[in-house]
Amino acid sequence: MKTCLWLVICSLVLAAFSAQAQEVPDISLPDPRGWKHNLQALARAGGLVLVISAPTLEDRSAQEAWSKLLSATKGPGNGTFVMVEDMRDAFIKSIALHDMKEDWKPGDVPLLLVDNTGTLYSVLGVRSEDTVVFVYDTAGKRIERYAGVPSRAQAEAIWGLLK
């Protein structure tokens, strides 16, 4: 009886987590300069393409490819393009943040956000070593989750979802 009750409780928790993951999380993350940005507000402003990535050498090629491809194919009014980096596994966090501050300026596309605690990764169910693209409409509903190989065709298809 206890096992059955435990299974029901676990199923309900997982169902609630899955339902929550279908909407853009109500999370605010800082950019490299420390300014906070709320993901729900960004989605309401025309939709949101959210790439979450780990700042590791193994994942750097996917991260850089998505940044270039999505920036190159983004049209005016296509929503907000955000790259989020998980800093939990950064070898030397202070150096990584310093480099981000040097390379990124307010107004740059993509908007670069930093996840110091891995909260967003946990909420979205993404492993810290993966790069995943999420697309949210202006109502904050998830319309795409893509974890495949970066390509120009896929980048164009992603932006096409927000037209």
Biotite code that builds the C-alpha atoms (Angstrom):
import biotite.structure as struc

atoms = struc.array([
    struc.Atom([0.000, 0.000, 0.000], chain_id="A", res_id=1, res_name="MET", atom_name="CA", element="C"),
    struc.Atom([2.808, 2.438, 0.922], chain_id="A", res_id=2, res_name="LYS", atom_name="CA", element="C"),
    struc.Atom([4.635, 1.636, -2.332], chain_id="A", res_id=3, res_name="THR", atom_name="CA", element="C"),
    struc.Atom([1.499, 2.318, -4.360], chain_id="A", res_id=4, res_name="CYS", atom_name="CA", element="C"),
    struc.Atom([0.917, 5.640, -2.601], chain_id="A", res_id=5, res_name="LEU", atom_name="CA", element="C"),
    struc.Atom([4.572, 6.586, -3.144], chain_id="A", res_id=6, res_name="TRP", atom_name="CA", element="C"),
    struc.Atom([4.265, 5.827, -6.883], chain_id="A", res_id=7, res_name="LEU", atom_name="CA", element="C"),
    struc.Atom([1.130, 7.979, -7.151], chain_id="A", res_id=8, res_name="VAL", atom_name="CA", element="C"),
    struc.Atom([2.844, 10.890, -5.399], chain_id="A", res_id=9, res_name="ILE", atom_name="CA", element="C"),
    struc.Atom([5.929, 10.579, -7.642], chain_id="A", res_id=10, res_name="CYS", atom_name="CA", element="C"),
    struc.Atom([3.721, 10.483, -10.753], chain_id="A", res_id=11, res_name="SER", atom_name="CA", element="C"),
    struc.Atom([1.878, 13.634, -9.672], chain_id="A", res_id=12, res_name="LEU", atom_name="CA", element="C"),
    struc.Atom([5.138, 15.477, -8.996], chain_id="A", res_id=13, res_name="VAL", atom_name="CA", element="C"),
    struc.Atom([6.544, 14.453, -12.388], chain_id="A", res_id=14, res_name="LEU", atom_name="CA", element="C"),
    struc.Atom([3.324, 15.493, -14.134], chain_id="A", res_id=15, res_name="ALA", atom_name="CA", element="C"),
    struc.Atom([3.435, 18.901, -12.426], chain_id="A", res_id=16, res_name="ALA", atom_name="CA", element="C"),
    struc.Atom([7.089, 19.300, -13.420], chain_id="A", res_id=17, res_name="PHE", atom_name="CA", element="C"),
    struc.Atom([6.304, 18.376, -17.049], chain_id="A", res_id=18, res_name="SER", atom_name="CA", element="C"),
    struc.Atom([3.408, 20.826, -17.191], chain_id="A", res_id=19, res_name="ALA", atom_name="CA", element="C"),
    struc.Atom([5.585, 23.595, -15.768], chain_id="A", res_id=20, res_name="GLN", atom_name="CA", element="C"),
    struc.Atom([8.366, 22.860, -18.252], chain_id="A", res_id=21, res_name="ALA", atom_name="CA", element="C"),
    struc.Atom([5.902, 23.556, -21.095], chain_id="A", res_id=22, res_name="GLN", atom_name="CA", element="C"),
    struc.Atom([5.849, 27.241, -20.157], chain_id="A", res_id=23, res_name="GLU", atom_name="CA", element="C"),
    struc.Atom([8.743, 29.672, -20.042], chain_id="A", res_id=24, res_name="VAL", atom_name="CA", element="C"),
    struc.Atom([10.003, 29.643, -16.460], chain_id="A", res_id=25, res_name="PRO", atom_name="CA", element="C"),
    struc.Atom([9.418, 32.739, -14.336], chain_id="A", res_id=26, res_name="ASP", atom_name="CA", element="C"),
    struc.Atom([13.132, 33.138, -13.704], chain_id="A", res_id=27, res_name="ILE", atom_name="CA", element="C"),
    struc.Atom([15.322, 36.230, -13.815], chain_id="A", res_id=28, res_name="SER", atom_name="CA", element="C"),
    struc.Atom([18.991, 35.798, -14.673], chain_id="A", res_id=29, res_name="LEU", atom_name="CA", element="C"),
    struc.Atom([21.802, 38.347, -14.833], chain_id="A", res_id=30, res_name="PRO", atom_name="CA", element="C"),
    struc.Atom([23.700, 39.353, -17.945], chain_id="A", res_id=31, res_name="ASP", atom_name="CA", element="C"),
    struc.Atom([27.512, 39.571, -17.619], chain_id="A", res_id=32, res_name="PRO", atom_name="CA", element="C"),
    struc.Atom([27.182, 43.144, -16.313], chain_id="A", res_id=33, res_name="ARG", atom_name="CA", element="C"),
    struc.Atom([24.818, 42.033, -13.533], chain_id="A", res_id=34, res_name="GLY", atom_name="CA", element="C"),
    struc.Atom([21.524, 43.395, -14.927], chain_id="A", res_id=35, res_name="TRP", atom_name="CA", element="C"),
    struc.Atom([18.612, 40.996, -14.360], chain_id="A", res_id=36, res_name="LYS", atom_name="CA", element="C"),
    struc.Atom([16.341, 39.859, -17.210], chain_id="A", res_id=37, res_name="HIS", atom_name="CA", element="C"),
    struc.Atom([13.049, 37.979, -16.684], chain_id="A", res_id=38, res_name="ASN", atom_name="CA", element="C"),
    struc.Atom([12.446, 35.179, -19.188], chain_id="A", res_id=39, res_name="LEU", atom_name="CA", element="C"),
    struc.Atom([8.649, 35.558, -19.150], chain_id="A", res_id=40, res_name="GLN", atom_name="CA", element="C"),
    struc.Atom([8.922, 39.281, -19.919], chain_id="A", res_id=41, res_name="ALA", atom_name="CA", element="C"),
    struc.Atom([11.330, 38.542, -22.770], chain_id="A", res_id=42, res_name="LEU", atom_name="CA", element="C"),
    struc.Atom([8.877, 36.013, -24.255], chain_id="A", res_id=43, res_name="ALA", atom_name="CA", element="C"),
    struc.Atom([5.972, 38.474, -24.068], chain_id="A", res_id=44, res_name="ARG", atom_name="CA", element="C"),
    struc.Atom([8.023, 40.935, -26.131], chain_id="A", res_id=45, res_name="ALA", atom_name="CA", element="C"),
    struc.Atom([7.640, 39.003, -29.403], chain_id="A", res_id=46, res_name="GLY", atom_name="CA", element="C"),
    struc.Atom([8.574, 35.447, -28.450], chain_id="A", res_id=47, res_name="GLY", atom_name="CA", element="C"),
    struc.Atom([11.783, 33.922, -27.167], chain_id="A", res_id=48, res_name="LEU", atom_name="CA", element="C"),
    struc.Atom([14.482, 31.701, -28.613], chain_id="A", res_id=49, res_name="VAL", atom_name="CA", element="C"),
    struc.Atom([16.431, 30.411, -25.640], chain_id="A", res_id=50, res_name="LEU", atom_name="CA", element="C"),
    struc.Atom([19.688, 28.506, -26.049], chain_id="A", res_id=51, res_name="VAL", atom_name="CA", element="C"),
    struc.Atom([21.064, 27.042, -22.865], chain_id="A", res_id=52, res_name="ILE", atom_name="CA", element="C"),
    struc.Atom([24.625, 25.856, -22.918], chain_id="A", res_id=53, res_name="SER", atom_name="CA", element="C"),
    struc.Atom([27.504, 24.843, -20.692], chain_id="A", res_id=54, res_name="ALA", atom_name="CA", element="C"),
    struc.Atom([30.730, 26.843, -21.010], chain_id="A", res_id=55, res_name="PRO", atom_name="CA", element="C"),
    struc.Atom([32.842, 23.763, -21.609], chain_id="A", res_id=56, res_name="THR", atom_name="CA", element="C"),
    struc.Atom([35.384, 23.118, -24.334], chain_id="A", res_id=57, res_name="LEU", atom_name="CA", element="C"),
    struc.Atom([33.479, 20.004, -25.440], chain_id="A", res_id=58, res_name="GLU", atom_name="CA", element="C"),
    struc.Atom([30.282, 21.997, -26.011], chain_id="A", res_id=59, res_name="ASP", atom_name="CA", element="C"),
    struc.Atom([31.834, 25.199, -27.323], chain_id="A", res_id=60, res_name="ARG", atom_name="CA", element="C"),
    struc.Atom([31.415, 24.317, -31.001], chain_id="A", res_id=61, res_name="SER", atom_name="CA", element="C"),
    struc.Atom([27.639, 23.809, -30.657], chain_id="A", res_id=62, res_name="ALA", atom_name="CA", element="C"),
    struc.Atom([27.320, 26.978, -28.596], chain_id="A", res_id=63, res_name="GLN", atom_name="CA", element="C"),
    struc.Atom([29.262, 29.078, -31.117], chain_id="A", res_id=64, res_name="GLU", atom_name="CA", element="C"),
    struc.Atom([27.445, 27.537, -34.085], chain_id="A", res_id=65, res_name="ALA", atom_name="CA", element="C"),
    struc.Atom([24.009, 28.291, -32.626], chain_id="A", res_id=66, res_name="TRP", atom_name="CA", element="C"),
    struc.Atom([25.065, 31.824, -31.766], chain_id="A", res_id=67, res_name="SER", atom_name="CA", element="C"),
    struc.Atom([26.246, 32.520, -35.323], chain_id="A", res_id=68, res_name="LYS", atom_name="CA", element="C"),
    struc.Atom([23.408, 30.719, -37.118], chain_id="A", res_id=69, res_name="LEU", atom_name="CA", element="C"),
    struc.Atom([20.551, 32.112, -35.031], chain_id="A", res_id=70, res_name="LEU", atom_name="CA", element="C"),
    struc.Atom([22.013, 35.639, -35.133], chain_id="A", res_id=71, res_name="SER", atom_name="CA", element="C"),
    struc.Atom([22.440, 35.473, -38.918], chain_id="A", res_id=72, res_name="ALA", atom_name="CA", element="C"),
    struc.Atom([18.909, 34.190, -39.585], chain_id="A", res_id=73, res_name="THR", atom_name="CA", element="C"),
    struc.Atom([17.017, 36.337, -37.073], chain_id="A", res_id=74, res_name="LYS", atom_name="CA", element="C"),
    struc.Atom([14.703, 38.759, -38.779], chain_id="A", res_id=75, res_name="GLY", atom_name="CA", element="C"),
    struc.Atom([13.429, 42.050, -37.372], chain_id="A", res_id=76, res_name="PRO", atom_name="CA", element="C"),
    struc.Atom([10.555, 41.513, -34.974], chain_id="A", res_id=77, res_name="GLY", atom_name="CA", element="C"),
    struc.Atom([11.351, 37.804, -34.591], chain_id="A", res_id=78, res_name="ASN", atom_name="CA", element="C"),
    struc.Atom([11.453, 37.994, -30.820], chain_id="A", res_id=79, res_name="GLY", atom_name="CA", element="C"),
    struc.Atom([14.382, 37.861, -28.444], chain_id="A", res_id=80, res_name="THR", atom_name="CA", element="C"),
    struc.Atom([17.406, 35.607, -28.833], chain_id="A", res_id=81, res_name="PHE", atom_name="CA", element="C"),
    struc.Atom([18.965, 34.630, -25.502], chain_id="A", res_id=82, res_name="VAL", atom_name="CA", element="C"),
    struc.Atom([21.973, 32.441, -24.778], chain_id="A", res_id=83, res_name="MET", atom_name="CA", element="C"),
    struc.Atom([22.253, 31.159, -21.210], chain_id="A", res_id=84, res_name="VAL", atom_name="CA", element="C"),
    struc.Atom([25.486, 29.721, -19.872], chain_id="A", res_id=85, res_name="GLU", atom_name="CA", element="C"),
    struc.Atom([25.606, 27.345, -16.923], chain_id="A", res_id=86, res_name="ASP", atom_name="CA", element="C"),
    struc.Atom([28.464, 28.533, -14.734], chain_id="A", res_id=87, res_name="MET", atom_name="CA", element="C"),
    struc.Atom([28.426, 25.637, -12.268], chain_id="A", res_id=88, res_name="ARG", atom_name="CA", element="C"),
    struc.Atom([31.062, 23.719, -14.235], chain_id="A", res_id=89, res_name="ASP", atom_name="CA", element="C"),
    struc.Atom([33.164, 26.690, -15.321], chain_id="A", res_id=90, res_name="ALA", atom_name="CA", element="C"),
    struc.Atom([36.810, 25.854, -14.609], chain_id="A", res_id=91, res_name="PHE", atom_name="CA", element="C"),
    struc.Atom([37.617, 29.292, -13.240], chain_id="A", res_id=92, res_name="ILE", atom_name="CA", element="C"),
    struc.Atom([34.354, 31.183, -12.896], chain_id="A", res_id=93, res_name="LYS", atom_name="CA", element="C"),
    struc.Atom([35.924, 34.621, -12.443], chain_id="A", res_id=94, res_name="SER", atom_name="CA", element="C"),
    struc.Atom([37.903, 34.302, -15.679], chain_id="A", res_id=95, res_name="ILE", atom_name="CA", element="C"),
    struc.Atom([34.840, 33.084, -17.599], chain_id="A", res_id=96, res_name="ALA", atom_name="CA", element="C"),
    struc.Atom([32.755, 36.018, -16.330], chain_id="A", res_id=97, res_name="LEU", atom_name="CA", element="C"),
    struc.Atom([35.563, 38.471, -17.093], chain_id="A", res_id=98, res_name="HIS", atom_name="CA", element="C"),
    struc.Atom([35.781, 37.178, -20.670], chain_id="A", res_id=99, res_name="ASP", atom_name="CA", element="C"),
    struc.Atom([31.993, 37.463, -21.065], chain_id="A", res_id=100, res_name="MET", atom_name="CA", element="C"),
    struc.Atom([32.071, 41.074, -19.843], chain_id="A", res_id=101, res_name="LYS", atom_name="CA", element="C"),
    struc.Atom([34.821, 41.848, -22.361], chain_id="A", res_id=102, res_name="GLU", atom_name="CA", element="C"),
    struc.Atom([33.100, 40.126, -25.296], chain_id="A", res_id=103, res_name="ASP", atom_name="CA", element="C"),
    struc.Atom([29.450, 41.021, -24.655], chain_id="A", res_id=104, res_name="TRP", atom_name="CA", element="C"),
    struc.Atom([27.962, 44.512, -24.568], chain_id="A", res_id=105, res_name="LYS", atom_name="CA", element="C"),
    struc.Atom([24.366, 45.560, -23.761], chain_id="A", res_id=106, res_name="PRO", atom_name="CA", element="C"),
    struc.Atom([22.338, 45.517, -26.967], chain_id="A", res_id=107, res_name="GLY", atom_name="CA", element="C"),
    struc.Atom([24.363, 42.698, -28.530], chain_id="A", res_id=108, res_name="ASP", atom_name="CA", element="C"),
    struc.Atom([22.511, 39.799, -30.127], chain_id="A", res_id=109, res_name="VAL", atom_name="CA", element="C"),
    struc.Atom([22.218, 37.358, -28.563], chain_id="A", res_id=110, res_name="PRO", atom_name="CA", element="C"),
    struc.Atom([21.409, 38.596, -25.092], chain_id="A", res_id=111, res_name="LEU", atom_name="CA", element="C"),
    struc.Atom([23.835, 36.665, -22.878], chain_id="A", res_id=112, res_name="LEU", atom_name="CA", element="C"),
    struc.Atom([22.588, 35.489, -19.488], chain_id="A", res_id=113, res_name="LEU", atom_name="CA", element="C"),
    struc.Atom([24.409, 33.611, -16.746], chain_id="A", res_id=114, res_name="VAL", atom_name="CA", element="C"),
    struc.Atom([22.937, 30.757, -14.685], chain_id="A", res_id=115, res_name="ASP", atom_name="CA", element="C"),
    struc.Atom([25.213, 30.613, -11.636], chain_id="A", res_id=116, res_name="ASN", atom_name="CA", element="C"),
    struc.Atom([23.263, 27.911, -9.801], chain_id="A", res_id=117, res_name="THR", atom_name="CA", element="C"),
    struc.Atom([21.922, 25.711, -12.616], chain_id="A", res_id=118, res_name="GLY", atom_name="CA", element="C"),
    struc.Atom([18.336, 26.594, -11.716], chain_id="A", res_id=119, res_name="THR", atom_name="CA", element="C"),
    struc.Atom([17.183, 27.005, -15.311], chain_id="A", res_id=120, res_name="LEU", atom_name="CA", element="C"),
    struc.Atom([18.814, 23.732, -16.333], chain_id="A", res_id=121, res_name="TYR", atom_name="CA", element="C"),
    struc.Atom([16.984, 21.916, -13.542], chain_id="A", res_id=122, res_name="SER", atom_name="CA", element="C"),
    struc.Atom([13.615, 23.478, -14.325], chain_id="A", res_id=123, res_name="VAL", atom_name="CA", element="C"),
    struc.Atom([13.919, 22.674, -18.038], chain_id="A", res_id=124, res_name="LEU", atom_name="CA", element="C"),
    struc.Atom([15.343, 19.202, -17.459], chain_id="A", res_id=125, res_name="GLY", atom_name="CA", element="C"),
    struc.Atom([18.556, 19.793, -19.406], chain_id="A", res_id=126, res_name="VAL", atom_name="CA", element="C"),
    struc.Atom([21.801, 18.061, -18.505], chain_id="A", res_id=127, res_name="ARG", atom_name="CA", element="C"),
    struc.Atom([24.541, 20.575, -17.714], chain_id="A", res_id=128, res_name="SER", atom_name="CA", element="C"),
    struc.Atom([26.766, 19.309, -20.537], chain_id="A", res_id=129, res_name="GLU", atom_name="CA", element="C"),
    struc.Atom([24.108, 19.729, -23.271], chain_id="A", res_id=130, res_name="ASP", atom_name="CA", element="C"),
    struc.Atom([23.160, 22.595, -25.543], chain_id="A", res_id=131, res_name="THR", atom_name="CA", element="C"),
    struc.Atom([19.418, 22.827, -26.162], chain_id="A", res_id=132, res_name="VAL", atom_name="CA", element="C"),
    struc.Atom([17.301, 25.374, -28.059], chain_id="A", res_id=133, res_name="VAL", atom_name="CA", element="C"),
    struc.Atom([13.854, 26.241, -26.690], chain_id="A", res_id=134, res_name="PHE", atom_name="CA", element="C"),
    struc.Atom([11.296, 28.384, -28.521], chain_id="A", res_id=135, res_name="VAL", atom_name="CA", element="C"),
    struc.Atom([8.466, 30.129, -26.660], chain_id="A", res_id=136, res_name="TYR", atom_name="CA", element="C"),
    struc.Atom([5.607, 32.125, -28.148], chain_id="A", res_id=137, res_name="ASP", atom_name="CA", element="C"),
    struc.Atom([4.396, 35.495, -26.826], chain_id="A", res_id=138, res_name="THR", atom_name="CA", element="C"),
    struc.Atom([2.073, 33.710, -24.375], chain_id="A", res_id=139, res_name="ALA", atom_name="CA", element="C"),
    struc.Atom([5.090, 31.942, -22.895], chain_id="A", res_id=140, res_name="GLY", atom_name="CA", element="C"),
    struc.Atom([4.114, 28.497, -24.220], chain_id="A", res_id=141, res_name="LYS", atom_name="CA", element="C"),
    struc.Atom([6.898, 26.251, -25.413], chain_id="A", res_id=142, res_name="ARG", atom_name="CA", element="C"),
    struc.Atom([6.525, 25.470, -29.114], chain_id="A", res_id=143, res_name="ILE", atom_name="CA", element="C"),
    struc.Atom([9.859, 23.753, -29.732], chain_id="A", res_id=144, res_name="GLU", atom_name="CA", element="C"),
    struc.Atom([12.696, 21.961, -27.946], chain_id="A", res_id=145, res_name="ARG", atom_name="CA", element="C"),
    struc.Atom([15.634, 21.084, -30.183], chain_id="A", res_id=146, res_name="TYR", atom_name="CA", element="C"),
    struc.Atom([18.790, 19.319, -29.036], chain_id="A", res_id=147, res_name="ALA", atom_name="CA", element="C"),
    struc.Atom([20.178, 18.317, -32.415], chain_id="A", res_id=148, res_name="GLY", atom_name="CA", element="C"),
    struc.Atom([23.063, 19.443, -34.554], chain_id="A", res_id=149, res_name="VAL", atom_name="CA", element="C"),
    struc.Atom([23.161, 23.183, -35.352], chain_id="A", res_id=150, res_name="PRO", atom_name="CA", element="C"),
    struc.Atom([22.385, 24.017, -38.992], chain_id="A", res_id=151, res_name="SER", atom_name="CA", element="C"),
    struc.Atom([21.281, 27.033, -41.005], chain_id="A", res_id=152, res_name="ARG", atom_name="CA", element="C"),
    struc.Atom([18.092, 25.227, -42.062], chain_id="A", res_id=153, res_name="ALA", atom_name="CA", element="C"),
    struc.Atom([17.223, 24.446, -38.437], chain_id="A", res_id=154, res_name="GLN", atom_name="CA", element="C"),
    struc.Atom([17.982, 28.039, -37.369], chain_id="A", res_id=155, res_name="ALA", atom_name="CA", element="C"),
    struc.Atom([15.642, 29.362, -40.092], chain_id="A", res_id=156, res_name="GLU", atom_name="CA", element="C"),
    struc.Atom([12.965, 26.862, -39.035], chain_id="A", res_id=157, res_name="ALA", atom_name="CA", element="C"),
    struc.Atom([13.299, 27.967, -35.410], chain_id="A", res_id=158, res_name="ILE", atom_name="CA", element="C"),
    struc.Atom([12.760, 31.641, -36.287], chain_id="A", res_id=159, res_name="TRP", atom_name="CA", element="C"),
    struc.Atom([9.910, 30.618, -38.600], chain_id="A", res_id=160, res_name="GLY", atom_name="CA", element="C"),
    struc.Atom([8.009, 29.365, -35.566], chain_id="A", res_id=161, res_name="LEU", atom_name="CA", element="C"),
    struc.Atom([7.769, 32.938, -34.224], chain_id="A", res_id=162, res_name="LEU", atom_name="CA", element="C"),
    struc.Atom([6.358, 34.543, -37.386], chain_id="A", res_id=163, res_name="LYS", atom_name="CA", element="C"),
])
